[in-house]
Amino acid sequence: MKVQHAEPASIEAEQQLLGAALLNADVIPRIARRGGGSLFFDPVHQRIYEVAERKAKAAELVSPVTMHVAMAGDEGLASLGGGKYLVRLAGASISAYAADDYIAMLADLRQKRQIVTAMVAAHQAITQGEDKADQIAARLEAALILVTDADGRAAPVSMLKATTLALEQAHDAYHGRTGDCIASGICALDEILGGFYPGELIILGGRPSMGKTGLALSIALNVARAGHGVVIASLEMNPEAMAMRALSEATAQSGHGVSYASLRRGTFTQSQGERLKEVTEGVAMLPITFLPRQYSDIGALFAGARQVQRAMGSAMRLLIVDYAQLLRSQAKGRYEQITEISIALKALSGQLNVPVIALSQLSRQVEQRDDKRPMLSDLRESGQLEQDADAVLFCYRDEYYLEREKPEDRDFDALGDWHAAMKRVRNRLEIIVAKQRQGAVGTAAVRFNPAINLVWEDGR
């Protein structure tokens, strides 16, 4: 049975609001704050608004005449009457004073359209019978959460209240109280970032073998050892593999490191096995919960994270997603999928009120440069990740690339220089803070041994 539905919309309200924007450019930023072109159901109306917004931003005159010239090649507008239609819109205009009420009406109708779309998608998934009920329910829940967050409204906050909260944060920081902020446990990084705050989205990017997962797990272990709950959506590695890395890191912390390759193959000695037993209980009791690959659907991730938070309560302080490109959404194109995933992760950080660290693969263009240190433009497939992130970190290891430049054995001079260079970069990791909304950028230079997943700092 096909579900029939009429899209919630008011063409008349759209016409009258556009008329107000054509006569009074001050209406345009008010529309922009509530979603801009997305408020308009009619595609021609959406394009009219978007052209008007571009002209307003460029400090150009917005009027029926100038808009007619700017949209001369728009076939949709031409079919409605072209310049005459724009004049009719202006003639049907409401007053600028009433614009906010119309904007609120159209925002509400847009939300209703989004709810209808989510429900239709859920109904289609049910009728197709390919997904389980809990997957469909989780996807629907995530879609409804995004509809709520997308409205862009919040309760008004007075300057007095904002200043009071800011002063409290500054006072706590002065006295060494971090409040809701959590530290990464890596001093050089915390000195740059000041820690991770609730509601923040942090992107941790890098090419393969740069240490993204190792660094993220090290942060998770540090946070958990500080007594805070951590959720790791382990979409690339299974939970047992992550736990094996954690065990290897714990043996290294005790001063007798056993590589996780040795653990996996069972090639460790009896004394190493005894050391493994000693650290196992401490690792096993850490407040870390894994969401395995079955949670790669964005809706399932929402549901799983909220389920863990209900169990942990306020003890849950961090969510790590390894990694963003492995999440699935209902969008069609890959660019649209990553955009939707980025927006969803930012919304999830707000819903859970915890920082979310999302790992991200970088594009291959990094390999084409002489200096292979990542840049913001290297984030793969969508600029939305950079836009939504409160901070962007990159992992970079010179050692990885230098290892692949080893000269031939018979070239003794070059080989000697290579060995000297390898000694300088051995176990060196650069954590590049390429973006920070609330602070400066910089690089935290630390040590990293990928074989035992150990991050440490010189002199500490």
C-alpha positions in Angstrom: 0.0 0.0 0.0 1.4 3.4 -1.0 1.2 6.1 1.6 -0.4 9.3 0.2 0.4 12.6 1.9 0.2 16.3 1.2 3.3 18.2 1.9 2.8 20.7 4.7 3.3 24.1 3.0 1.8 27.6 2.5 2.6 29.0 -0.9 0.7 32.2 0.0 2.8 32.8 3.1 6.0 32.2 1.1 4.8 34.7 -1.5 4.0 37.4 1.1 7.3 36.9 2.9 9.3 37.1 -0.3 7.4 40.3 -1.2 8.5 41.7 2.2 12.2 40.7 1.4 12.0 42.4 -2.0 10.8 45.7 -0.5 12.9 45.6 2.7 16.3 44.0 2.7 16.4 44.0 6.5 14.0 41.0 6.4 16.6 38.8 4.6 19.0 38.2 7.6 16.0 37.4 9.7 15.0 34.7 7.3 18.6 33.5 7.1 18.8 33.0 10.9 15.9 30.5 10.7 17.2 28.4 7.8 17.2 30.7 4.7 16.1 29.0 1.5 15.2 25.8 3.2 12.1 27.5 4.6 10.6 27.7 1.2 8.7 24.6 -0.2 8.4 26.0 -3.8 11.7 25.6 -5.6 11.3 28.8 -7.5 10.6 30.7 -4.3 13.7 29.1 -2.8 15.9 30.3 -5.7 14.3 33.8 -5.5 15.3 34.0 -1.8 18.8 32.6 -2.4 19.5 35.2 -5.1 18.2 38.0 -2.9 20.3 36.8 0.0 23.5 36.8 -2.2 22.7 40.3 -3.4 22.1 41.5 0.1 25.4 40.1 1.4 27.1 41.9 -1.5 25.5 45.2 -0.4 23.6 45.3 -3.7 20.1 46.6 -4.2 17.3 44.0 -3.8 14.1 45.0 -5.7 11.8 43.4 -8.3 13.7 45.1 -11.1 17.3 44.0 -10.0 16.0 40.5 -9.2 14.5 40.2 -12.6 17.9 41.0 -14.2 19.7 38.6 -11.8 17.3 35.8 -12.6 16.9 36.4 -16.3 17.8 32.8 -17.2 15.6 31.1 -14.6 13.1 29.0 -16.5 11.0 28.4 -13.4 10.6 32.1 -12.7 9.9 32.7 -16.4 7.1 30.1 -16.4 5.4 32.1 -13.5 5.6 35.4 -15.4 9.2 36.5 -14.8 9.4 40.2 -13.8 5.6 40.5 -13.5 5.6 37.7 -10.9 8.2 39.5 -8.9 6.1 42.7 -9.0 3.1 40.7 -7.8 5.1 39.3 -4.9 6.0 42.9 -3.9 2.4 43.9 -4.2 1.3 41.1 -1.9 3.9 41.9 0.7 3.3 41.9 4.4 4.8 44.5 6.6 8.4 44.0 7.9 7.0 44.0 11.4 4.9 40.9 10.6 7.8 39.0 8.9 8.9 37.2 12.1 5.5 35.6 12.5 5.6 34.4 8.9 9.1 33.1 9.3 8.1 31.2 12.4 5.1 29.7 10.4 7.3 28.6 7.5 9.9 27.1 9.9 7.2 25.1 11.6 6.0 23.9 8.2 9.5 22.9 7.2 9.9 20.9 10.3 6.6 19.1 9.6 7.8 18.3 6.1 11.0 16.8 7.6 9.0 14.7 10.0 6.8 13.5 7.1 9.9 12.6 5.1 11.3 10.6 8.1 8.1 8.8 8.7 7.7 7.9 5.0 11.3 6.6 4.9 10.5 4.4 8.0 7.3 3.1 6.4 9.1 2.2 3.2 11.8 0.4 5.2 9.1 -1.6 7.0 7.3 -2.6 3.8 10.6 -3.6 2.1 11.3 -5.9 5.1 15.1 -5.7 4.8 15.8 -3.9 8.1 15.0 -5.0 11.6 12.4 -3.0 13.7 15.0 -1.7 16.1 17.2 -0.4 13.2 14.2 1.4 11.7 13.2 2.9 15.1 16.7 4.1 15.8 17.0 5.7 12.3 13.6 7.4 12.8 14.6 8.6 16.3 17.8 10.1 14.9 15.9 11.9 12.1 13.4 13.4 14.5 16.3 14.6 16.8 17.9 16.3 13.8 14.6 17.9 12.9 14.4 19.4 16.4 17.9 20.7 16.4 17.8 22.0 12.8 15.3 24.7 13.8 18.1 26.8 15.1 16.1 28.3 18.0 17.1 28.5 21.7 15.8 30.2 24.7 16.9 33.8 24.9 19.9 34.4 27.1 20.5 37.9 28.6 23.9 39.5 28.6 23.8 39.4 32.4 23.3 35.6 32.4 26.0 35.0 29.7 28.5 37.2 31.5 27.8 35.4 34.8 28.4 32.0 33.2 31.6 33.2 31.5 32.9 34.7 34.8 32.2 31.4 36.6 34.1 29.5 33.9 37.1 31.9 34.1 37.0 31.7 38.0 37.0 27.9 37.9 39.8 27.8 35.4 41.9 30.2 37.5 41.5 27.9 40.5 42.3 24.8 38.5 38.7 23.5 38.4 37.8 22.2 35.0 34.1 21.8 35.6 32.5 19.8 32.7 35.7 19.9 30.7 37.7 16.7 30.4 41.5 16.5 29.8 43.0 14.3 27.1 45.7 13.3 29.6 48.4 14.4 27.0 49.8 17.6 28.6 51.2 19.1 25.4 47.8 18.8 23.7 45.8 20.0 26.8 48.0 23.1 26.9 46.8 24.0 23.4 43.2 22.9 23.7 42.5 23.4 27.3 40.6 20.1 27.2 37.4 18.9 25.6 34.0 20.6 26.5 30.4 19.2 26.4 28.7 19.8 23.1 31.9 20.0 21.1 32.7 18.1 17.9 36.4 17.3 17.5 37.6 15.9 14.2 40.8 13.8 14.5 42.1 13.2 11.0 45.1 11.5 9.4 46.2 9.2 6.6 46.3 5.5 7.2 49.1 4.4 9.7 49.4 7.9 11.1 48.2 6.9 14.6 44.6 8.2 14.7 43.1 5.1 16.3 46.1 4.8 18.7 45.8 8.4 19.8 42.0 8.2 20.2 42.3 5.0 22.3 45.1 6.6 24.4 42.8 9.6 25.1 39.9 7.2 26.0 42.1 5.3 28.4 43.3 8.5 30.1 39.8 9.8 30.4 38.5 6.5 31.8 41.4 6.2 34.3 40.4 9.7 35.5 37.0 8.1 36.5 34.9 9.3 33.5 32.7 7.1 31.3 33.7 6.7 27.7 31.8 5.3 24.7 33.8 4.1 21.7 31.9 3.4 18.4 34.4 1.0 17.0 33.3 0.8 13.4 36.6 -0.3 11.9 38.1 -2.7 14.5 36.1 -5.1 16.6 36.0 -4.5 20.4 38.3 -7.4 21.1 41.0 -5.8 18.9 40.6 -2.5 20.7 40.8 -4.2 24.1 44.0 -6.0 23.0 45.6 -2.6 22.2 44.5 -1.4 25.6 46.1 -4.4 27.3 49.3 -3.8 25.3 49.3 -0.2 26.4 48.8 -1.2 30.0 51.8 -3.5 30.0 53.9 -0.7 28.5 52.6 1.6 31.3 53.8 -0.9 33.8 57.3 -0.8 32.3 57.2 -4.2 30.5 55.5 -3.6 27.2 54.1 -6.5 25.2 53.2 -5.6 21.6 49.6 -6.3 20.6 51.0 -8.2 17.6 52.6 -10.6 20.1 49.4 -10.8 22.1 47.4 -11.6 18.9 49.8 -14.3 17.8 50.4 -15.8 21.3 54.2 -15.3 20.9 54.8 -13.7 24.3 57.0 -15.2 27.0 55.8 -16.7 30.3 57.0 -13.6 32.2 55.2 -11.4 29.8 52.1 -13.5 30.3 52.4 -13.0 34.1 52.6 -9.2 33.5 49.5 -9.4 31.2 47.6 -11.1 34.1 48.6 -8.3 36.4 47.2 -5.5 34.2 44.1 -7.3 32.9 41.8 -6.5 35.9 42.6 -2.8 35.8 41.9 -2.6 32.1 38.7 -4.7 32.4 37.3 -2.4 35.1 37.7 0.8 33.1 34.4 2.6 32.5 34.6 2.1 28.7 31.7 0.8 26.5 32.1 -0.3 22.9 29.5 0.1 20.1 30.5 -2.4 17.5 30.1 -2.3 13.7 26.4 -3.0 13.9 26.0 0.6 15.1 27.4 2.1 11.9 24.0 3.4 10.9 23.7 7.0 12.2 20.3 6.2 13.7 21.7 3.1 15.5 24.6 5.2 16.8 22.2 7.7 18.3 20.2 5.0 20.0 23.3 3.1 21.2 24.9 6.2 22.7 21.7 7.2 24.4 21.3 3.7 25.8 24.8 3.8 27.3 24.1 7.3 28.7 21.0 6.1 30.4 23.0 3.3 32.0 26.0 5.5 33.0 24.1 8.7 33.7 26.3 11.8 34.2 29.4 9.6 34.4 29.4 9.4 30.6 31.8 12.2 29.5 33.1 11.3 26.1 32.1 9.6 22.8 34.6 8.5 20.2 33.6 7.5 16.7 36.2 5.5 14.7 35.7 6.6 12.1 33.2 9.1 10.5 33.4 7.8 6.9 32.2 4.3 8.1 28.9 5.7 9.3 25.9 5.3 7.0 23.1 7.7 6.3 20.0 7.7 4.1 21.4 10.4 1.8 22.0 9.3 -1.8 25.4 10.8 -2.8 28.6 10.4 -0.8 29.0 14.1 -0.4 25.5 14.4 0.9 26.0 11.4 3.2 29.2 12.9 4.8 27.4 16.2 5.2 24.5 14.6 6.9 26.8 12.5 9.1 28.8 15.6 10.2 25.6 17.5 11.1 24.3 14.5 13.0 27.5 14.1 15.0 27.4 17.8 16.0 23.7 17.3 17.0 24.6 14.2 19.0 27.3 16.1 21.0 24.6 18.6 21.9 22.0 15.9 22.7 24.3 13.9 24.9 26.0 17.1 26.3 29.5 15.4 25.9 32.4 16.1 23.5 32.4 13.8 20.4 35.8 12.9 18.9 35.2 11.7 15.3 38.1 10.2 13.4 38.3 11.0 9.8 40.3 9.7 6.8 42.1 12.3 4.7 42.3 12.5 0.9 45.2 11.0 -1.0 46.3 14.5 -2.2 48.4 14.6 1.0 50.8 12.0 -0.6 51.4 14.3 -3.6 53.0 17.1 -1.6 56.6 17.4 -0.5 55.5 18.4 3.0 52.9 15.7 3.8 51.6 17.4 7.0 47.8 17.5 6.6 45.8 20.7 6.1 42.1 21.5 6.6 41.5 21.1 2.8 42.6 17.4 3.1 39.4 16.4 5.0 37.7 13.9 2.6 34.5 14.4 0.7 32.8 17.2 2.6 33.8 20.7 3.9 30.9 20.2 6.3 33.3 18.3 8.7 35.5 21.4 8.9 32.5 23.7 9.3 30.8 21.8 12.1 34.0 20.9 14.1 34.9 23.0 17.1 38.4 21.7 16.7 40.3 19.8 14.0 43.3 17.7 15.0 45.7 15.9 12.6 48.1 13.1 13.3 51.4 13.1 11.4 54.5 10.8 11.7 57.7 11.6 9.7 58.9 8.1 10.5 56.2 6.5 8.4 57.2 8.3 5.2 61.0 8.2 5.9 60.8 4.4 6.3 59.7 4.1 2.7 62.6 6.2 1.4 65.4 3.8 2.5 68.2 3.9 0.0 69.9 0.8 -1.5 72.3 -1.1 0.8 75.2 -0.5 -1.5 74.8 3.3 -1.2 76.7 3.6 2.1 76.7 7.4 2.5 73.0 7.7 1.7 72.2 4.8 4.0 74.2 6.4 6.9 72.3 9.6 6.5 69.0 7.7 6.4 69.8 5.8 9.6 70.7 9.2 11.3 67.4 10.7 10.1 65.4 7.7 11.2 66.9 8.0 14.7 65.8 11.6 14.9 62.2 10.8 14.0 61.8 7.5 15.7 58.5 7.3 17.7 57.8 11.0 17.0 54.1 12.0 16.6 52.9 15.5 15.8 49.3 16.3 16.9 48.5 19.3 14.7 45.7 21.5 16.0 44.6 23.0 12.7 41.4 24.6 13.9 40.2 25.6 17.3 37.1 27.8 17.6 37.9 29.0 21.1 41.7 29.3 21.0 44.9 29.2 19.0 46.3 26.6 16.7 49.6 24.8 17.2 51.4 21.5 17.3 51.8 19.1 20.3 55.0 17.1 19.8 54.8 13.7 21.6 56.2 10.2 21.4 54.2 7.3 20.1 55.0 3.7 19.8 52.3 2.1 17.6 53.4 -1.5 18.4 52.2 -1.0 22.0 49.8 1.9 21.5 51.7 4.0 23.9 51.7 7.9 23.8 54.1 9.7 26.1 56.0 12.9 26.4 59.7 13.7 26.9 60.5 14.4 30.5 57.1 13.4 31.7 
